[in-house]
């Protein structure tokens, strides 16, 4: 059985875009509209990436 991943290890396994967006939102408390403005992408894209990234990180941490 594999040892559980730390949050840092799980984040490191995500694609760069997901890692950046999740870090800005959940660890830096930045709202989606600010992330969208910073990255120059539509807010809907940020929200979609947050949803998929949250699902992936939950699975990697064995929480889902």
PyMOL commands that set and color helices and strands:
alter all, ss='L'
color gray80, all
select helices_A, chain A and resi 7-12+16-27+32-39+43-60
alter helices_A, ss='H'
color red, helices_A
deselect
rebuild
show_as cartoon
